[in-house]
């Protein structure tokens, strides 16, 4: 892949590949198969399927490649096909332009060719279409090509149904034709000699209708579901939607358009500032999307376009003429407000940097994929919250396919609705928060009128210096990687990307090769170790999986025999290369160890090393030590890099088997609701220097007690689940979970500023013990960065009891806690 998969995408592709391996075997014996990927809008289903196709064709880790694989990509829209092809071309390192073929007349082949992806839309294979008849030199219809390919290679022909819900609703007259055509592939169509395709992969945000079509058919189904929260946690969609609407039903549309334009201008300025600071080659250029009202037989739209153009340009200043575009059904330029507004297809908005303001009615559906769309203004009436929510769901994708580090504003999207009242907004919020997969992920929504911009208090600059860089963790649902792969990733960043250490990559490779060589010497003393075999002998191989850096054997252990043909040995050697990564380490090992009299020997020996648990664990151990050494050596230099480059290094920490610390980074400003009680000395304040919060019955007395101390000089409310929040990992049922302590308090002590962590901590909750032990382990590792790290409870008489985990004796007792009653006892005896 030319891009790095998000953790959840890689996990999905891995599981789908497992399904494919099983399905291929069953299809080989004539059994029809269906694999379904349920993937919500914004989660990158095309990326996931592209990785899957690469792995099917070339192989991946323990899975052999299928060099005869051929893929037919079916959708009901030429625009979707073109968009999918363009995405695959950008993303894939395996399938080049010549491998991606859009089927157009006069296409005529007996078979589809192996190693290629063919794109076909249902509209081109209905009745009386050029592809479905033999004439004018065409010897084969498209149905014959499909049938010939499917019959000759039933376990190598993969039909991919894009957006599998399209054409599946059999009762929907609008989709009757598409439904009929799609079902021919699934059920067969004897009239054209088409039998059911054996291997079908359907991908959709809503696969239920696809599932209903195959119910009752003799077809084995396997399904994998990507959750909406996965895309959010991975940073593919925005953290928050800010909704703006008038407090009363008044004529507010032009004032709201001004507000939308100002918000868009702020996005433009903030993105330019960020991109220049990161030294990015291409700037992110936000788009303002304006939804106008429908027209009638006499007028194009009931919205006054002349006034619209004037309001936007009065607020933003004059815009270049090419900045204006429309996506109306009318295929012509428009004149409005002294501007020529060009026509643009929805699918082309994202890749046209000149477009800055887009007008549309209801047509931004198919092909609408524009992460640059940061602000939307709608002139439409409040009668269709579902449609509005679906449009917003398309807007919440992040422009860089990642969360912007150290930012709050750039991780939001704005929606201005002058004709909506609170009840209408609640309906939209419900649609968004109910995780409708066709809309997008479960996403936080805020009423823009209730938000207050907070900035860093300039008087607290010293405290921010202390706060920035405190050790925090990111606990995400992310695919973990072996230390060996992490080391190579880290070394490549240091050597090739940032030029911080020209020797790092070479030294990392040498370390891996030296460790393999050392383990080879040890294993050669084992008479059972495979290092010499004669051609056509058989060797017995254990079934071993290495996932996320962990060496696993099946239970009970499985073995299989392989005849030692040159082809089989090369297959095993390629499997070694996939396990070691994409740096060609298997080839370097072979060159260093090859026996000129037996060219297969070193290949089999490498396979034998990677079959040995002790050897793998030794390799993981030395690579982890080298990773830690490199981070220590280059810590200061990494922190001087632009934040986007730093993020590449922190991601290497996050894919470790166990969470690793990274520095805390606070945003320059926040947008939050200011409700509740005023508290002094907060690090972020509004324009009048104030901060207020609605704290609970434990947080309030604890904070007030702290702020009454004369030595306390500032504090931060550590809001949970923000990208910038201080996070502490804890174990719950063997899984890593995130804990967000409530307060970070700063005080003077012996002439220095020290930071304290204070966490009012209920002991009656199911995760109370696990969180207490997690915070204790954090204190064990990171306590030297703090004065106090306190677990706190508040008794019914407002008595406050504390366990300072920076005191070794107390910490050791907390680490021994095995029940809630045990934790309560510690507060009684030690608090």
PyMOL commands that set and color helices and strands:
alter all, ss='L'
color gray80, all
select helices_A, chain A and resi 7-28+45-58+78-91+97-99+122-124+130-132+142-152+173-187+190-192+208-214+228-233+253-277+305-316+321-323+346-348+385-395+409-411+422-433+448-450+458-467+483-497+504-524+566-580+585-593+601-610+613-639+643-654+699-707+768-785+808-815+820-830
alter helices_A, ss='H'
color red, helices_A
select strands_A, chain A and resi 32-39+70-75+100-102+117-121+157-162+199-204+219-226+240-244+287-291+324-326+334-336+339-343+357-360+373-378+412-417+444-447+451-456+471-472+538-542+544-547+550-553+559-563+662-663+669-673+677-678+684-685+692-693+712-717+728-732+735-739+743-749+752-760+789-794+800-804
alter strands_A, ss='S'
color yellow, strands_A
deselect
rebuild
show_as cartoon
